[in-house]
């Protein structure tokens, strides 16, 4: 286990088939939070940072949906989407 600490590790990322599911889940959860009167961005960030599912409403099954994916998968989808949209 003699690794060169000066080299950058490469994160392989999430399988492509999860991209569409992650996108669908994020949009569904966002909609449920908005409908219930919450600030969806703040609530989703709270969930990603803490792992506490109570940041997500149970309305429209949003809490169950968001827990289907790992938090790093959700974060990867958000970052990728942000970079893609702002790098044009």
N, C-alpha and C positions, 0 to 999 in steps of 0.2 A: 504494500500500500504506500509506495513511495511516489507521491504525486508532486508535480511541479506546481507550487502555489502561485506562480507568476502567470500561469496560463488560464484563460477564461474557460469556465465550464459551459457546456452547451446544454440548454434545457430543450429536451425533445418535444415538449408540448403535448397537447391533447389530440387525440385522434380526430380526423376530419369529420367523421360521422357524428361526433358530439357537438360540433359547431351549430348545426341547425337546431338541435334539441336545446342547447344552452340559450340560443337566441330566442327561441319560442318561450322558454321558461322565464327568462329575464323580462320579456315584454308582457307576459301574462301576469307576473308578480307586480311589475310596474303599474299595470292597469288596475289591479286589485287594490294596491295601496292608494293610488290616486282616487279611485271611487270611494274609498273609506275616509278620504280627507287627510291622509298622511302626506308628508313630503317624501315621495318615492326614492329620490336619490339619497337623502339622509338615512332612510330606513335600510336600504340595500347596502350602503356603505357600513352602517352599524353592524349589520349581519355579517358582512365579509370580514370586518376587522375582529369581531368578537366571537363569531360562531354561534351566537345566541339566537335561536330561531324565533324568539318572541319579538324580535324587531320586525318580523314579517307577519302580516295579518293572516288569519286562517280563512278569511273570506275567499270564495272561489278556489279553495284548495291551494292557495298560494304558498302556504308554509310547507305543505307536503311536497309540492313541486320543487321549490328551491332546494330542499334537502336531497333531491335526487342527484344533484351534482356536487362535487367537491367545491369548496370555496375558491381554490386556485383555478379551477376550470371556469368558474364565473368571472373571476378577475381577468383571466386570459382573454376571454371573449370580449369583455369591456375594453381592455387596453387595445386589443387588435382592431376592434371597431373604431375606437377613437383615432388611432394612428391612421387607419385607412381613410377615414373621412377627412382628416386634417392634413393629409400629405398629398393632396391633389393639386 
